[in-house]
Amino acid sequence: MEIDNIFERYSRQIFIEEIGVSGQRKIMNAKVLIIGAGGLGSPVIQYLAAAGVDTIAVADFDQVELHNLNRQVIHTEKMLLQAKVESAQQFVREHNSLVNFIPLPVKVDPSNVATLLNDYDLAVDSSDNFATRYLLNDACLSAGKPLVYGSILGFEGQCAVFNYQGSKQLRDLFPEPPNPGDIPDCDRNGVLGPLPGIIGAMMAMQALKIITGLPVDTNQLTIIDTMNWNFMKVKF
């Protein structure tokens, strides 16, 4: 794409004083690994692709199912039963052909997490289980890479940045994962569609702030209760 067209595409970001041309260049050189292409991963993928992140890799081993469509907005009816990473790749290709999208149809586990992280500047945790969250957190800590974290349930969501410029990590907030039998999940308790959109957009914003070197709040968990419209920050 010609330089003039690139400028026009990203002009509303470039016009922001704190971003400018130099910030856009950082975005267009960034490489981000996203774990999960579901409710949280969908808006993260949307906004990072729209912003022009150079390389977006997404690890997810699930297929698109009908019950996903109330909140996983990058997927469509025609992609039902297709791999979520293939559906995500199609979305990114149609929205921003300048982005290098890498589909990773794998389950993140102890044997591959370090290798998956190797080529990326930061990771975004859009997973839906504690085993993956702790595994990814520990791998980012070992590799010295920042991690953007989010989680959702019902009407409540959380967002935080871990291991950024010496900041604290997930285990400083929650030292050990809870007992699997005590954990509610979206399959049994549900989630209203806009909630992952809100939290996912916040995660994408944090990722872009990290990429461009803007100030990022660390050592705190942001909790959003959309039923009562309460926003709370918890320091840790």
KOLMAR-260366 format. One record per residue (C-alpha): residue number from 1; residue in one letter; z, x, y. Coordinates in steps of 0.2 Angstrom, whole numbers, plus 5000, padded with zeros to 4 digits. Layout:
<rs>
<num: NUM, residuo: a, pz: Z, px: X, py: Y>
...
</rs>
This chain:
<rs>
<num: 1, residuo: m, pz: 5000, px: 5000, py: 5000>
<num: 2, residuo: e, pz: 4996, px: 5006, py: 5017>
<num: 3, residuo: i, pz: 5010, px: 5013, py: 5029>
<num: 4, residuo: d, pz: 5007, px: 4998, py: 5041>
<num: 5, residuo: n, pz: 5009, px: 4985, py: 5027>
<num: 6, residuo: i, pz: 5025, px: 4994, py: 5021>
<num: 7, residuo: f, pz: 5032, px: 4994, py: 5038>
<num: 8, residuo: e, pz: 5028, px: 4975, py: 5040>
<num: 9, residuo: r, pz: 5035, px: 4971, py: 5024>
<num: 10, residuo: y, pz: 5052, px: 4979, py: 5027>
<num: 11, residuo: s, pz: 5052, px: 4977, py: 5046>
<num: 12, residuo: r, pz: 5067, px: 4965, py: 5047>
<num: 13, residuo: q, pz: 5077, px: 4978, py: 5038>
<num: 14, residuo: i, pz: 5070, px: 4993, py: 5048>
<num: 15, residuo: f, pz: 5074, px: 4984, py: 5064>
<num: 16, residuo: i, pz: 5092, px: 4984, py: 5060>
<num: 17, residuo: e, pz: 5099, px: 4999, py: 5070>
<num: 18, residuo: e, pz: 5110, px: 5005, py: 5056>
<num: 19, residuo: i, pz: 5096, px: 5005, py: 5043>
<num: 20, residuo: g, pz: 5080, px: 5010, py: 5053>
<num: 21, residuo: v, pz: 5066, px: 5020, py: 5045>
<num: 22, residuo: s, pz: 5078, px: 5033, py: 5038>
<num: 23, residuo: g, pz: 5088, px: 5020, py: 5029>
<num: 24, residuo: q, pz: 5072, px: 5011, py: 5022>
<num: 25, residuo: r, pz: 5066, px: 5028, py: 5016>
<num: 26, residuo: k, pz: 5083, px: 5030, py: 5006>
<num: 27, residuo: i, pz: 5081, px: 5012, py: 4999>
<num: 28, residuo: m, pz: 5063, px: 5017, py: 4994>
<num: 29, residuo: n, pz: 5069, px: 5033, py: 4985>
<num: 30, residuo: a, pz: 5084, px: 5024, py: 4976>
<num: 31, residuo: k, pz: 5086, px: 5022, py: 4958>
<num: 32, residuo: v, pz: 5098, px: 5008, py: 4952>
<num: 33, residuo: l, pz: 5103, px: 5003, py: 4934>
<num: 34, residuo: i, pz: 5108, px: 4985, py: 4932>
<num: 35, residuo: i, pz: 5117, px: 4979, py: 4917>
<num: 36, residuo: g, pz: 5113, px: 4961, py: 4914>
<num: 37, residuo: a, pz: 5099, px: 4950, py: 4919>
<num: 38, residuo: g, pz: 5109, px: 4934, py: 4919>
<num: 39, residuo: g, pz: 5118, px: 4924, py: 4933>
<num: 40, residuo: l, pz: 5124, px: 4939, py: 4943>
<num: 41, residuo: g, pz: 5110, px: 4950, py: 4938>
<num: 42, residuo: s, pz: 5097, px: 4938, py: 4944>
<num: 43, residuo: p, pz: 5101, px: 4938, py: 4963>
<num: 44, residuo: v, pz: 5105, px: 4957, py: 4962>
<num: 45, residuo: i, pz: 5087, px: 4960, py: 4955>
<num: 46, residuo: q, pz: 5080, px: 4948, py: 4968>
<num: 47, residuo: y, pz: 5087, px: 4956, py: 4983>
<num: 48, residuo: l, pz: 5086, px: 4975, py: 4977>
<num: 49, residuo: a, pz: 5067, px: 4972, py: 4973>
<num: 50, residuo: a, pz: 5065, px: 4963, py: 4989>
<num: 51, residuo: a, pz: 5073, px: 4977, py: 4999>
<num: 52, residuo: g, pz: 5061, px: 4989, py: 4991>
<num: 53, residuo: v, pz: 5072, px: 4999, py: 4979>
<num: 54, residuo: d, pz: 5060, px: 5012, py: 4971>
<num: 55, residuo: t, pz: 5066, px: 5010, py: 4953>
<num: 56, residuo: i, pz: 5076, px: 4996, py: 4945>
<num: 57, residuo: a, pz: 5081, px: 4997, py: 4927>
<num: 58, residuo: v, pz: 5089, px: 4982, py: 4919>
<num: 59, residuo: a, pz: 5098, px: 4983, py: 4902>
<num: 60, residuo: d, pz: 5099, px: 4966, py: 4893>
<num: 61, residuo: f, pz: 5096, px: 4961, py: 4875>
<num: 62, residuo: d, pz: 5096, px: 4942, py: 4877>
<num: 63, residuo: q, pz: 5082, px: 4929, py: 4878>
<num: 64, residuo: v, pz: 5080, px: 4916, py: 4891>
<num: 65, residuo: e, pz: 5088, px: 4899, py: 4886>
<num: 66, residuo: l, pz: 5087, px: 4882, py: 4894>
<num: 67, residuo: h, pz: 5105, px: 4882, py: 4898>
<num: 68, residuo: n, pz: 5103, px: 4898, py: 4908>
<num: 69, residuo: l, pz: 5091, px: 4890, py: 4921>
<num: 70, residuo: n, pz: 5105, px: 4882, py: 4932>
<num: 71, residuo: r, pz: 5110, px: 4899, py: 4938>
<num: 72, residuo: q, pz: 5099, px: 4913, py: 4932>
<num: 73, residuo: v, pz: 5086, px: 4909, py: 4945>
<num: 74, residuo: i, pz: 5073, px: 4923, py: 4942>
<num: 75, residuo: h, pz: 5069, px: 4915, py: 4925>
<num: 76, residuo: t, pz: 5058, px: 4900, py: 4923>
<num: 77, residuo: e, pz: 5054, px: 4887, py: 4910>
<num: 78, residuo: k, pz: 5038, px: 4896, py: 4905>
<num: 79, residuo: m, pz: 5049, px: 4911, py: 4900>
<num: 80, residuo: l, pz: 5060, px: 4902, py: 4888>
<num: 81, residuo: l, pz: 5064, px: 4912, py: 4872>
<num: 82, residuo: q, pz: 5056, px: 4927, py: 4880>
<num: 83, residuo: a, pz: 5067, px: 4943, py: 4883>
<num: 84, residuo: k, pz: 5076, px: 4942, py: 4899>
<num: 85, residuo: v, pz: 5071, px: 4959, py: 4904>
<num: 86, residuo: e, pz: 5053, px: 4954, py: 4901>
<num: 87, residuo: s, pz: 5055, px: 4939, py: 4912>
<num: 88, residuo: a, pz: 5064, px: 4949, py: 4925>
<num: 89, residuo: q, pz: 5050, px: 4962, py: 4925>
<num: 90, residuo: q, pz: 5037, px: 4948, py: 4928>
<num: 91, residuo: f, pz: 5047, px: 4941, py: 4943>
<num: 92, residuo: v, pz: 5048, px: 4959, py: 4951>
<num: 93, residuo: r, pz: 5030, px: 4962, py: 4948>
<num: 94, residuo: e, pz: 5025, px: 4946, py: 4957>
<num: 95, residuo: h, pz: 5038, px: 4948, py: 4971>
<num: 96, residuo: n, pz: 5036, px: 4966, py: 4975>
<num: 97, residuo: s, pz: 5023, px: 4976, py: 4966>
<num: 98, residuo: l, pz: 5029, px: 4992, py: 4974>
<num: 99, residuo: v, pz: 5045, px: 4992, py: 4964>
<num: 100, residuo: n, pz: 5045, px: 5002, py: 4948>
<num: 101, residuo: f, pz: 5054, px: 4991, py: 4935>
<num: 102, residuo: i, pz: 5060, px: 4998, py: 4919>
<num: 103, residuo: p, pz: 5065, px: 4985, py: 4906>
<num: 104, residuo: l, pz: 5079, px: 4990, py: 4894>
<num: 105, residuo: p, pz: 5080, px: 4977, py: 4880>
<num: 106, residuo: v, pz: 5096, px: 4985, py: 4872>
<num: 107, residuo: k, pz: 5114, px: 4981, py: 4871>
<num: 108, residuo: v, pz: 5125, px: 4994, py: 4880>
<num: 109, residuo: d, pz: 5136, px: 5003, py: 4868>
<num: 110, residuo: p, pz: 5146, px: 5019, py: 4867>
<num: 111, residuo: s, pz: 5130, px: 5028, py: 4859>
<num: 112, residuo: n, pz: 5118, px: 5024, py: 4874>
<num: 113, residuo: v, pz: 5128, px: 5021, py: 4890>
<num: 114, residuo: a, pz: 5128, px: 5039, py: 4896>
<num: 115, residuo: t, pz: 5110, px: 5041, py: 4892>
<num: 116, residuo: l, pz: 5106, px: 5025, py: 4901>
<num: 117, residuo: l, pz: 5115, px: 5031, py: 4917>
<num: 118, residuo: n, pz: 5107, px: 5048, py: 4918>
<num: 119, residuo: d, pz: 5092, px: 5044, py: 4929>
<num: 120, residuo: y, pz: 5101, px: 5033, py: 4941>
<num: 121, residuo: d, pz: 5110, px: 5035, py: 4957>
<num: 122, residuo: l, pz: 5122, px: 5020, py: 4954>
<num: 123, residuo: a, pz: 5125, px: 5006, py: 4942>
<num: 124, residuo: v, pz: 5128, px: 4987, py: 4945>
<num: 125, residuo: d, pz: 5139, px: 4978, py: 4932>
<num: 126, residuo: s, pz: 5132, px: 4961, py: 4930>
<num: 127, residuo: s, pz: 5138, px: 4959, py: 4912>
<num: 128, residuo: d, pz: 5148, px: 4945, py: 4906>
<num: 129, residuo: n, pz: 5160, px: 4953, py: 4894>
<num: 130, residuo: f, pz: 5175, px: 4965, py: 4896>
<num: 131, residuo: a, pz: 5170, px: 4977, py: 4883>
<num: 132, residuo: t, pz: 5154, px: 4981, py: 4893>
<num: 133, residuo: r, pz: 5163, px: 4982, py: 4909>
<num: 134, residuo: y, pz: 5176, px: 4995, py: 4903>
<num: 135, residuo: l, pz: 5162, px: 5005, py: 4894>
<num: 136, residuo: l, pz: 5151, px: 5006, py: 4910>
<num: 137, residuo: n, pz: 5166, px: 5009, py: 4921>
<num: 138, residuo: d, pz: 5172, px: 5024, py: 4910>
<num: 139, residuo: a, pz: 5154, px: 5031, py: 4909>
<num: 140, residuo: c, pz: 5152, px: 5030, py: 4928>
<num: 141, residuo: l, pz: 5168, px: 5039, py: 4930>
<num: 142, residuo: s, pz: 5163, px: 5052, py: 4918>
<num: 143, residuo: a, pz: 5146, px: 5054, py: 4927>
<num: 144, residuo: g, pz: 5153, px: 5053, py: 4944>
<num: 145, residuo: k, pz: 5142, px: 5038, py: 4949>
<num: 146, residuo: p, pz: 5147, px: 5023, py: 4959>
<num: 147, residuo: l, pz: 5149, px: 5006, py: 4951>
<num: 148, residuo: v, pz: 5146, px: 4989, py: 4959>
<num: 149, residuo: y, pz: 5156, px: 4976, py: 4950>
<num: 150, residuo: g, pz: 5156, px: 4957, py: 4949>
<num: 151, residuo: s, pz: 5162, px: 4943, py: 4939>
<num: 152, residuo: i, pz: 5162, px: 4924, py: 4939>
<num: 153, residuo: l, pz: 5170, px: 4909, py: 4931>
<num: 154, residuo: g, pz: 5170, px: 4891, py: 4936>
<num: 155, residuo: f, pz: 5172, px: 4891, py: 4955>
<num: 156, residuo: e, pz: 5179, px: 4908, py: 4957>
<num: 157, residuo: g, pz: 5171, px: 4925, py: 4959>
<num: 158, residuo: q, pz: 5176, px: 4943, py: 4961>
<num: 159, residuo: c, pz: 5167, px: 4959, py: 4968>
<num: 160, residuo: a, pz: 5172, px: 4977, py: 4970>
<num: 161, residuo: v, pz: 5165, px: 4994, py: 4972>
<num: 162, residuo: f, pz: 5172, px: 5008, py: 4960>
<num: 163, residuo: n, pz: 5171, px: 5026, py: 4959>
<num: 164, residuo: y, pz: 5163, px: 5029, py: 4976>
<num: 165, residuo: q, pz: 5167, px: 5045, py: 4986>
<num: 166, residuo: g, pz: 5183, px: 5047, py: 4976>
<num: 167, residuo: s, pz: 5188, px: 5029, py: 4977>
<num: 168, residuo: k, pz: 5198, px: 5021, py: 4963>
<num: 169, residuo: q, pz: 5190, px: 5013, py: 4947>
<num: 170, residuo: l, pz: 5192, px: 4998, py: 4936>
<num: 171, residuo: r, pz: 5207, px: 5004, py: 4926>
<num: 172, residuo: d, pz: 5216, px: 5007, py: 4942>
<num: 173, residuo: l, pz: 5215, px: 4988, py: 4945>
<num: 174, residuo: f, pz: 5216, px: 4982, py: 4927>
<num: 175, residuo: p, pz: 5222, px: 4996, py: 4916>
<num: 176, residuo: e, pz: 5216, px: 4988, py: 4899>
<num: 177, residuo: p, pz: 5205, px: 4974, py: 4895>
<num: 178, residuo: p, pz: 5213, px: 4958, py: 4890>
<num: 179, residuo: n, pz: 5214, px: 4951, py: 4873>
<num: 180, residuo: p, pz: 5197, px: 4944, py: 4868>
<num: 181, residuo: g, pz: 5205, px: 4928, py: 4862>
<num: 182, residuo: d, pz: 5213, px: 4925, py: 4879>
<num: 183, residuo: i, pz: 5197, px: 4926, py: 4889>
<num: 184, residuo: p, pz: 5189, px: 4911, py: 4896>
<num: 185, residuo: d, pz: 5170, px: 4912, py: 4898>
<num: 186, residuo: c, pz: 5155, px: 4902, py: 4905>
<num: 187, residuo: d, pz: 5150, px: 4896, py: 4888>
<num: 188, residuo: r, pz: 5166, px: 4886, py: 4886>
<num: 189, residuo: n, pz: 5171, px: 4883, py: 4904>
<num: 190, residuo: g, pz: 5155, px: 4883, py: 4914>
<num: 191, residuo: v, pz: 5149, px: 4889, py: 4931>
<num: 192, residuo: l, pz: 5141, px: 4881, py: 4945>
<num: 193, residuo: g, pz: 5125, px: 4889, py: 4949>
<num: 194, residuo: p, pz: 5127, px: 4894, py: 4967>
<num: 195, residuo: l, pz: 5143, px: 4904, py: 4963>
<num: 196, residuo: p, pz: 5134, px: 4919, py: 4954>
<num: 197, residuo: g, pz: 5121, px: 4918, py: 4969>
<num: 198, residuo: i, pz: 5135, px: 4921, py: 4981>
<num: 199, residuo: i, pz: 5143, px: 4935, py: 4971>
<num: 200, residuo: g, pz: 5127, px: 4943, py: 4966>
<num: 201, residuo: a, pz: 5121, px: 4943, py: 4984>
<num: 202, residuo: m, pz: 5137, px: 4952, py: 4989>
<num: 203, residuo: m, pz: 5134, px: 4965, py: 4975>
<num: 204, residuo: a, pz: 5117, px: 4968, py: 4981>
<num: 205, residuo: m, pz: 5123, px: 4970, py: 4998>
<num: 206, residuo: q, pz: 5136, px: 4983, py: 4992>
<num: 207, residuo: a, pz: 5123, px: 4992, py: 4982>
<num: 208, residuo: l, pz: 5111, px: 4993, py: 4998>
<num: 209, residuo: k, pz: 5126, px: 4999, py: 5009>
<num: 210, residuo: i, pz: 5129, px: 5013, py: 4996>
<num: 211, residuo: i, pz: 5111, px: 5018, py: 4996>
<num: 212, residuo: t, pz: 5109, px: 5019, py: 5014>
<num: 213, residuo: g, pz: 5126, px: 5027, py: 5018>
<num: 214, residuo: l, pz: 5134, px: 5013, py: 5027>
<num: 215, residuo: p, pz: 5153, px: 5010, py: 5026>
<num: 216, residuo: v, pz: 5159, px: 5002, py: 5010>
<num: 217, residuo: d, pz: 5176, px: 4995, py: 5008>
<num: 218, residuo: t, pz: 5184, px: 5003, py: 4992>
<num: 219, residuo: n, pz: 5200, px: 5001, py: 4983>
<num: 220, residuo: q, pz: 5200, px: 4983, py: 4985>
<num: 221, residuo: l, pz: 5195, px: 4967, py: 4976>
<num: 222, residuo: t, pz: 5187, px: 4953, py: 4985>
<num: 223, residuo: i, pz: 5191, px: 4936, py: 4977>
<num: 224, residuo: i, pz: 5181, px: 4920, py: 4982>
<num: 225, residuo: d, pz: 5187, px: 4903, py: 4978>
<num: 226, residuo: t, pz: 5173, px: 4891, py: 4982>
<num: 227, residuo: m, pz: 5182, px: 4876, py: 4977>
<num: 228, residuo: n, pz: 5195, px: 4878, py: 4991>
<num: 229, residuo: w, pz: 5184, px: 4889, py: 5001>
<num: 230, residuo: n, pz: 5196, px: 4904, py: 5001>
<num: 231, residuo: f, pz: 5192, px: 4922, py: 5003>
<num: 232, residuo: m, pz: 5205, px: 4935, py: 4999>
<num: 233, residuo: k, pz: 5205, px: 4954, py: 4998>
<num: 234, residuo: v, pz: 5217, px: 4962, py: 4986>
<num: 235, residuo: k, pz: 5221, px: 4981, py: 4989>
<num: 236, residuo: f, pz: 5224, px: 4992, py: 4974>
</rs>
